[in-house]
Amino acid sequence: MVDAVFSIRARYGGPESGVRGVVKRWRERDGRTGKIDDLEALAAADPVEFVRTVNNSAQASGRLKGEIVVDAANALTAVGLRHASDFTNSIEQKNAYLSVKGCGSVTWSYFGMLLGEADVKADTWIVRFVEKALAPPARTEEARELLATVATMRDVSATALDHAVWEYARKNLG
């Protein structure tokens, strides 16, 4: 969840900076280490303290990303999603996530990808790649569907294709 929300218009950075640094600081808070698979811990977090802990006051949709994370965790735990094993990519889960101001379909796709769901995060780089290939402006959902279809046709993981296109676009279309 933290990675998905903090990735909005952000650089991943190194181990201590960017999105990676935010995730690391959340995982290591209060001496904890390793994988944190507990949305209830995020839901219980005070948004101000969360921002202080991750040392990042970035915003999306006019809100602190830390507030968005906590609100999304609350929305998802309310529909029974507490651990990665509870993720079903159901309409109920998606709608709960999308009900939070600052959460959108792109970060929902990415959240699922981080949990092992084969999907495409049609962010700026993916959309630019599709636009370059097809010429007309592409919408996010069109770019996502196109890459997912190509992945199926080529018998490759949509996530693997997403990563390859993202890396190419970041290096060559920036």
Disulfide bonds with the S-S distance in Angstrom:
none
